[in-house]
Each structure stands twice: as C-alpha cells, then as structure tokens.
Amino acid sequence: MTDLDIRCAALSDVDDVLRFWREAAEGTSITDDHEGVARLITRDPEALLLAERDGRIAGTVIAGFDGWRCSAYRLAVHPACRRQGVATALLEAAERRFLTLSGRRVDAMVLESNERAHHAWGAAGYHREDHWRRWVKSL
C-alpha cells in the first residue's frame, strides 16, 4: 500500500498505541499498560511496528526476537482499515525484521475465538500447530 507508512514505535507513541489496542485489538494482555509497552520499546526499539495512514495508527504488530525464536503478537488493524492490506504489510515488515536477525520460524499468538484473525494469518501463509498449547503463569 503506497499510502501506508510502517515505522517502529517510540516512547512518545505508548498512549496512542494503548488507545488503539482498546479499539482495534481482540482481548487484552497483562502488559497492556503504559509501563509494559514502554518496557518493550526500551528493551527492543524495533519490535513494535506501527502502520500509519494519514498520521493515524491503522495497525500494529509486535515482532519480538529473543535470539532463539521469532514471535508475533498484537497484530491488530483498525476496524475502518480492515481488508485493505494493512495486516499483510505489517507481517511482511515483521518477517523482514526476522530475516535480518537470522530468524528461522515465526510463532504467532492468536486467540482461539478470533476467527477473523485465523483467516488473516492463514492468508499470510501461517498454519496452526494443534500439538502445542500455551502454558502461562502470571508473576
């Protein structure tokens, strides 16, 4: 999309990102707060990618890499911008980042109940691995 700008989020974007996720993202995370997002940007300034159109956030994805795994989180597209290539552009940018870092496979966290997301991830070439389950413990 020629009218879409993709860039890394800065600390000055944290509040806008949180507002955007409340409107556009499915589900919430324990780290969906100012401190959590600021910590991500401080630790890895290239991980949180923003797609902007006309100076407004149209979509986000977190493209995290810990030296072992490439992980994609918080792929979200504003309802008014869906089915316009925003998710595709964000995933392509995330994959370029991972390739630059010598990543070998991307793991994506996708809510079971988010059927729309299943279609988007599938269209981008991702497939579900049913033999894995996420185990969590809040600290």
MDAnalysis code that builds the backbone (N, CA, C; Angstrom):
import MDAnalysis as mda
import numpy as np

u = mda.Universe.empty(417, n_residues=139, atom_resindex=np.repeat(np.arange(139), 3), trajectory=True)
u.add_TopologyAttr("name", ["N", "CA", "C"] * 139)
u.add_TopologyAttr("resid", np.arange(1, 140))
u.add_TopologyAttr("resname", ["MET", "THR", "ASP", "LEU", "ASP", "ILE", "ARG", "CYS", "ALA", "ALA", "LEU", "SER", "ASP", "VAL", "ASP", "ASP", "VAL", "LEU", "ARG", "PHE", "TRP", "ARG", "GLU", "ALA", "ALA", "GLU", "GLY", "THR", "SER", "ILE", "THR", "ASP", "ASP", "HIS", "GLU", "GLY", "VAL", "ALA", "ARG", "LEU", "ILE", "THR", "ARG", "ASP", "PRO", "GLU", "ALA", "LEU", "LEU", "LEU", "ALA", "GLU", "ARG", "ASP", "GLY", "ARG", "ILE", "ALA", "GLY", "THR", "VAL", "ILE", "ALA", "GLY", "PHE", "ASP", "GLY", "TRP", "ARG", "CYS", "SER", "ALA", "TYR", "ARG", "LEU", "ALA", "VAL", "HIS", "PRO", "ALA", "CYS", "ARG", "ARG", "GLN", "GLY", "VAL", "ALA", "THR", "ALA", "LEU", "LEU", "GLU", "ALA", "ALA", "GLU", "ARG", "ARG", "PHE", "LEU", "THR", "LEU", "SER", "GLY", "ARG", "ARG", "VAL", "ASP", "ALA", "MET", "VAL", "LEU", "GLU", "SER", "ASN", "GLU", "ARG", "ALA", "HIS", "HIS", "ALA", "TRP", "GLY", "ALA", "ALA", "GLY", "TYR", "HIS", "ARG", "GLU", "ASP", "HIS", "TRP", "ARG", "ARG", "TRP", "VAL", "LYS", "SER", "LEU"])
u.atoms.positions = np.array([
    [0.840, -1.169, 0.000],
    [0.000, 0.000, 0.000],
    [0.889, 1.238, 0.000],
    [0.708, 2.087, -0.962],
    [1.550, 3.268, -1.064],
    [1.188, 4.345, -0.055],
    [-0.042, 4.322, 0.459],
    [-0.436, 5.354, 1.416],
    [-0.213, 4.925, 2.866],
    [0.494, 3.826, 3.075],
    [0.736, 3.285, 4.400],
    [2.202, 3.453, 4.753],
    [2.457, 4.031, 5.918],
    [3.821, 4.164, 6.423],
    [3.987, 3.189, 7.574],
    [5.055, 2.401, 7.533],
    [5.341, 1.475, 8.625],
    [6.619, 1.942, 9.297],
    [6.543, 2.044, 10.613],
    [7.698, 2.505, 11.386],
    [7.698, 1.825, 12.744],
    [8.819, 1.936, 13.417],
    [8.943, 1.428, 14.778],
    [8.335, 2.440, 15.745],
    [7.657, 1.942, 16.747],
    [7.063, 2.810, 17.752],
    [8.150, 3.440, 18.614],
    [7.870, 4.631, 19.085],
    [8.748, 5.344, 20.019],
    [8.023, 5.468, 21.360],
    [8.765, 5.833, 22.380],
    [8.147, 6.011, 23.699],
    [7.001, 7.021, 23.656],
    [7.102, 8.001, 22.796],
    [6.034, 9.008, 22.692],
    [4.739, 8.433, 22.105],
    [4.785, 7.215, 21.566],
    [3.603, 6.570, 20.970],
    [2.821, 5.705, 21.945],
    [3.352, 5.474, 23.140],
    [2.767, 4.474, 24.046],
    [1.283, 4.714, 24.304],
    [0.892, 5.901, 24.673],
    [-0.523, 6.153, 24.986],
    [-1.413, 5.980, 23.758],
    [-0.931, 6.410, 22.596],
    [-1.707, 6.228, 21.365],
    [-1.872, 4.742, 21.037],
    [-0.835, 3.965, 21.240],
    [-0.901, 2.517, 20.983],
    [-1.917, 1.869, 21.921],
    [-1.873, 2.217, 23.184],
    [-2.823, 1.643, 24.139],
    [-4.267, 1.996, 23.778],
    [-4.496, 3.244, 23.378],
    [-5.845, 3.641, 22.932],
    [-6.246, 2.839, 21.694],
    [-5.315, 2.695, 20.771],
    [-5.588, 1.948, 19.547],
    [-5.958, 0.494, 19.874],
    [-5.189, -0.150, 20.739],
    [-5.491, -1.545, 21.084],
    [-6.850, -1.689, 21.734],
    [-7.253, -0.730, 22.561],
    [-8.586, -0.815, 23.171],
    [-9.681, -0.800, 22.107],
    [-9.432, -0.118, 21.013],
    [-10.437, -0.019, 19.951],
    [-10.317, -1.137, 18.916],
    [-9.104, -1.555, 18.601],
    [-8.896, -2.425, 17.444],
    [-8.482, -3.858, 17.762],
    [-7.910, -4.105, 18.923],
    [-7.372, -5.432, 19.230],
    [-8.419, -6.304, 19.906],
    [-8.299, -7.601, 19.689],
    [-9.142, -8.574, 20.368],
    [-8.435, -8.996, 21.647],
    [-9.153, -9.023, 22.750],
    [-8.568, -9.471, 24.001],
    [-7.620, -8.440, 24.590],
    [-7.195, -8.704, 25.803],
    [-6.250, -7.842, 26.478],
    [-5.125, -8.694, 27.041],
    [-4.034, -8.043, 27.343],
    [-2.868, -8.709, 27.898],
    [-2.528, -8.070, 29.232],
    [-1.877, -8.815, 30.079],
    [-1.457, -8.300, 31.375],
    [-0.491, -7.125, 31.214],
    [0.162, -7.028, 30.067],
    [1.131, -5.957, 29.824],
    [0.554, -4.816, 28.993],
    [-0.755, -4.776, 28.835],
    [-1.403, -3.672, 28.109],
    [-1.539, -2.458, 29.021],
    [-0.407, -1.920, 29.420],
    [-0.399, -0.703, 30.207],
    [0.842, 0.104, 29.818],
    [0.896, 1.340, 30.281],
    [1.982, 2.234, 29.875],
    [3.348, 1.628, 30.201],
    [3.483, 1.093, 31.395],
    [4.763, 0.529, 31.811],
    [5.176, -0.655, 30.927],
    [4.229, -1.530, 30.611],
    [4.534, -2.705, 29.805],
    [4.979, -2.349, 28.400],
    [4.263, -1.458, 27.748],
    [4.607, -1.073, 26.371],
    [5.911, -0.271, 26.358],
    [6.086, 0.610, 27.329],
    [7.328, 1.387, 27.411],
    [8.527, 0.458, 27.627],
    [8.365, -0.565, 28.446],
    [9.447, -1.522, 28.679],
    [9.814, -2.248, 27.382],
    [8.809, -2.642, 26.610],
    [9.068, -3.305, 25.334],
    [9.882, -2.400, 24.409],
    [9.441, -1.157, 24.257],
    [10.117, -0.231, 23.346],
    [11.534, 0.071, 23.827],
    [11.717, 0.194, 25.125],
    [13.043, 0.470, 25.671],
    [13.978, -0.719, 25.467],
    [13.470, -1.922, 25.701],
    [14.296, -3.128, 25.568],
    [14.623, -3.451, 24.112],
    [13.631, -3.288, 23.244],
    [13.816, -3.628, 21.830],
    [13.101, -2.565, 20.984],
    [13.801, -1.469, 20.671],
    [13.169, -0.340, 19.982],
    [12.602, -0.654, 18.589],
    [12.935, -1.808, 18.025],
    [12.429, -2.149, 16.688],
    [11.316, -3.183, 16.719],
    [10.881, -3.602, 17.900],
    [9.919, -4.701, 17.993],
    [8.483, -4.294, 17.689],
    [8.048, -3.141, 18.164],
    [6.652, -2.733, 17.972],
    [6.546, -1.918, 16.695],
    [5.908, -2.520, 15.698],
    [5.752, -1.872, 14.396],
    [4.362, -1.249, 14.291],
    [4.340, -0.027, 13.799],
    [3.085, 0.689, 13.583],
    [2.882, 0.919, 12.099],
    [1.682, 0.663, 11.628],
    [1.288, 1.054, 10.277],
    [0.433, 2.305, 10.439],
    [0.817, 3.358, 9.747],
    [0.077, 4.610, 9.844],
    [-0.455, 5.028, 8.479],
    [-1.611, 5.621, 8.534],
    [-2.214, 6.205, 7.338],
    [-2.690, 7.597, 7.739],
    [-2.231, 8.588, 7.000],
    [-2.597, 9.983, 7.296],
    [-2.280, 10.353, 8.746],
    [-1.164, 9.861, 9.264],
    [-0.726, 10.206, 10.605],
    [-1.446, 9.494, 11.733],
    [-2.335, 8.559, 11.408],
    [-3.079, 7.808, 12.421],
    [-2.696, 6.341, 12.361],
    [-2.705, 5.700, 13.517],
    [-2.380, 4.274, 13.558],
    [-3.484, 3.485, 12.874],
    [-3.090, 2.701, 11.882],
    [-4.020, 1.817, 11.171],
    [-3.841, 0.373, 11.624],
    [-2.653, 0.052, 12.153],
    [-2.396, -1.308, 12.595],
    [-1.099, -1.410, 13.377],
    [-0.968, -2.522, 14.104],
    [0.238, -2.788, 14.890],
    [0.596, -4.262, 14.813],
    [1.852, -4.538, 15.054],
    [2.295, -5.911, 15.339],
    [3.561, -5.804, 16.174],
    [3.698, -6.698, 17.124],
    [4.950, -6.806, 17.877],
    [5.732, -7.938, 17.230],
    [6.922, -7.612, 16.747],
    [7.807, -8.581, 16.105],
    [8.989, -8.816, 17.036],
    [8.792, -9.704, 17.998],
    [9.802, -9.940, 19.024],
    [10.764, -11.047, 18.637],
    [12.021, -10.855, 18.993],
    [13.037, -11.881, 18.751],
    [13.948, -11.937, 19.964],
    [14.081, -13.113, 20.543],
    [14.890, -13.274, 21.750],
    [16.232, -13.951, 21.477],
    [16.592, -14.057, 20.198],
    [17.824, -14.740, 19.835],
    [17.593, -16.212, 19.529],
    [16.418, -16.696, 19.875],
    [16.070, -18.099, 19.663],
    [14.836, -18.223, 18.780],
    [13.801, -17.460, 19.136],
    [12.533, -17.540, 18.412],
    [12.055, -16.174, 17.954],
    [11.387, -16.205, 16.825],
    [10.682, -15.024, 16.321],
    [9.231, -15.174, 16.778],
    [8.701, -14.150, 17.398],
    [7.338, -14.217, 17.910],
    [6.559, -12.989, 17.466],
    [5.349, -13.235, 16.996],
    [4.480, -12.149, 16.562],
    [3.290, -12.062, 17.519],
    [3.066, -10.859, 18.019],
    [1.989, -10.599, 18.964],
    [1.252, -9.333, 18.548],
    [0.050, -9.189, 19.058],
    [-0.727, -7.953, 18.961],
    [-0.873, -7.433, 17.524],
    [-1.050, -8.378, 16.582],
    [-1.422, -7.951, 15.235],
    [-2.847, -7.425, 15.339],
    [-3.002, -6.159, 15.087],
    [-4.318, -5.528, 15.188],
    [-4.450, -4.503, 14.074],
    [-5.626, -4.451, 13.487],
    [-5.914, -3.485, 12.425],
    [-7.190, -2.739, 12.809],
    [-7.159, -1.429, 12.647],
    [-8.329, -0.615, 12.963],
    [-9.522, -1.114, 12.141],
    [-10.706, -1.196, 12.765],
    [-11.878, -1.699, 12.038],
    [-12.126, -1.005, 10.701],
    [-11.870, 0.284, 10.598],
    [-12.104, 1.007, 9.339],
    [-11.053, 0.706, 8.277],
    [-9.972, 0.035, 8.675],
    [-8.864, -0.231, 7.744],
    [-8.726, -1.710, 7.387],
    [-9.624, -2.531, 7.877],
    [-9.514, -3.970, 7.626],
    [-9.792, -4.296, 6.167],
    [-9.150, -5.373, 5.725],
    [-9.273, -5.880, 4.347],
    [-8.736, -4.872, 3.341],
    [-7.700, -4.128, 3.765],
    [-7.063, -3.151, 2.887],
    [-5.550, -3.384, 2.801],
    [-5.077, -4.538, 3.253],
    [-3.661, -4.870, 3.145],
    [-2.793, -4.422, 4.308],
    [-3.403, -3.893, 5.363],
    [-2.619, -3.398, 6.498],
    [-1.933, -4.550, 7.215],
    [-2.666, -5.608, 7.534],
    [-2.067, -6.760, 8.223],
    [-0.976, -7.387, 7.364],
    [-1.221, -7.503, 6.081],
    [-0.211, -8.069, 5.178],
    [1.064, -7.240, 5.194],
    [0.924, -5.936, 5.120],
    [2.097, -5.055, 5.132],
    [2.850, -5.159, 6.456],
    [2.121, -5.230, 7.560],
    [2.770, -5.357, 8.864],
    [3.503, -6.687, 8.993],
    [2.876, -7.767, 8.565],
    [3.529, -9.077, 8.661],
    [4.747, -9.155, 7.750],
    [4.676, -8.553, 6.582],
    [5.850, -8.518, 5.703],
    [6.987, -7.745, 6.349],
    [6.677, -6.634, 7.012],
    [7.707, -5.854, 7.710],
    [8.294, -6.657, 8.868],
    [7.439, -7.356, 9.612],
    [7.919, -8.194, 10.718],
    [8.829, -9.300, 10.190],
    [8.430, -9.932, 9.103],
    [9.233, -11.018, 8.532],
    [10.572, -10.510, 8.014],
    [10.600, -9.311, 7.437],
    [11.885, -8.727, 7.018],
    [12.788, -8.528, 8.230],
    [12.216, -8.037, 9.318],
    [12.996, -7.858, 10.539],
    [13.565, -9.194, 11.003],
    [12.731, -10.214, 11.033],
    [13.179, -11.524, 11.492],
    [14.288, -12.092, 10.601],
    [14.147, -11.934, 9.299],
    [15.191, -12.416, 8.393],
    [16.507, -11.688, 8.623],
    [16.440, -10.384, 8.858],
    [17.645, -9.600, 9.156],
    [18.330, -10.117, 10.418],
    [17.536, -10.590, 11.373],
    [18.066, -11.104, 12.638],
    [18.408, -12.597, 12.571],
    [18.334, -13.178, 11.367],
    [18.603, -14.609, 11.126],
    [17.556, -15.514, 11.766],
    [16.336, -15.016, 11.897],
    [15.251, -15.839, 12.412],
    [14.915, -16.948, 11.440],
    [14.370, -18.043, 11.978],
    [14.098, -19.209, 11.147],
    [12.627, -19.609, 11.083],
    [11.848, -19.195, 12.074],
    [10.426, -19.525, 12.088],
    [9.720, -18.505, 12.957],
    [8.491, -18.171, 12.599],
    [7.702, -17.213, 13.370],
    [6.603, -17.970, 14.114],
    [6.521, -17.731, 15.394],
    [5.406, -18.224, 16.205],
    [4.459, -17.052, 16.420],
    [3.173, -17.285, 16.233],
    [2.184, -16.221, 16.413],
    [1.184, -16.624, 17.481],
    [0.880, -15.688, 18.361],
    [-0.151, -15.893, 19.372],
    [-1.472, -15.397, 18.781],
    [-2.435, -16.304, 18.631],
    [-3.720, -15.956, 18.025],
    [-4.829, -16.526, 18.906],
    [-5.760, -15.678, 19.304],
    [-6.861, -16.132, 20.141],
    [-7.690, -17.189, 19.415],
    [-8.046, -18.245, 20.116],
    [-8.877, -19.309, 19.546],
    [-10.198, -18.780, 19.007],
    [-10.789, -17.836, 19.713],
    [-12.120, -17.346, 19.349],
    [-12.104, -16.295, 18.240],
    [-10.931, -15.857, 17.825],
    [-10.853, -14.774, 16.841],
    [-10.767, -15.357, 15.419],
    [-11.909, -15.765, 14.903],
    [-11.975, -16.390, 13.571],
    [-11.438, -15.472, 12.472],
    [-11.711, -14.173, 12.580],
    [-11.225, -13.218, 11.588],
    [-9.693, -13.271, 11.516],
    [-9.069, -13.348, 12.690],
    [-7.612, -13.414, 12.724],
    [-7.101, -14.717, 12.113],
    [-7.803, -15.806, 12.332],
    [-7.384, -17.087, 11.750],
    [-7.284, -16.960, 10.233],
    [-8.259, -16.299, 9.634],
    [-8.253, -16.114, 8.180],
    [-7.086, -15.224, 7.748],
    [-6.829, -14.167, 8.485],
    [-5.731, -13.254, 8.132],
    [-4.386, -13.958, 8.217],
    [-4.165, -14.688, 9.306],
    [-2.888, -15.401, 9.456],
    [-2.750, -16.475, 8.371],
    [-3.823, -17.200, 8.101],
    [-3.782, -18.224, 7.049],
    [-3.478, -17.632, 5.686],
    [-4.082, -16.504, 5.383],
    [-3.835, -15.846, 4.095],
    [-2.390, -15.393, 3.960],
    [-1.734, -15.150, 5.101],
    [-0.333, -14.721, 5.075],
    [0.630, -15.917, 5.049],
    [0.082, -17.131, 4.993],
    [0.934, -18.319, 4.875],
    [1.235, -19.030, 6.179],
    [0.592, -18.626, 7.264],
    [0.811, -19.269, 8.560],
    [-0.168, -20.421, 8.720],
    [0.219, -21.420, 9.494],
    [-0.689, -22.529, 9.780],
    [-0.668, -22.847, 11.270],
    [-1.755, -23.388, 11.717],
    [-1.944, -23.725, 13.125],
    [-1.241, -25.050, 13.435],
    [-0.596, -25.102, 14.585],
    [0.001, -26.345, 15.075],
    [-0.785, -26.794, 16.296],
    [-1.624, -27.775, 16.125],
    [-2.518, -28.199, 17.197],
    [-1.822, -28.961, 18.316],
    [-0.613, -29.444, 18.091],
    [0.055, -30.226, 19.128],
    [0.742, -29.362, 20.188],
    [0.691, -28.031, 20.047],
    [1.249, -27.119, 21.049],
    [0.129, -26.427, 21.794],
    [0.358, -26.139, 23.044],
    [-0.546, -25.325, 23.859],
    [0.286, -24.336, 24.646],
    [-0.258, -23.196, 24.872],
    [0.410, -22.171, 25.647],
    [0.177, -22.417, 27.134],
    [1.231, -22.409, 27.908],
    [1.154, -22.532, 29.358],
    [1.611, -21.208, 29.931],
    [0.884, -20.684, 30.899],
    [1.227, -19.368, 31.441],
    [1.172, -19.370, 32.968],
    [1.888, -18.432, 33.530],
    [1.829, -18.156, 34.963],
    [2.096, -16.662, 35.129],
    [1.158, -15.946, 35.676],
    [1.358, -14.524, 35.914],
    [2.297, -14.338, 37.092],
    [3.155, -13.337, 36.987],
    [4.115, -13.032, 38.063],
    [3.696, -11.786, 38.814],
])
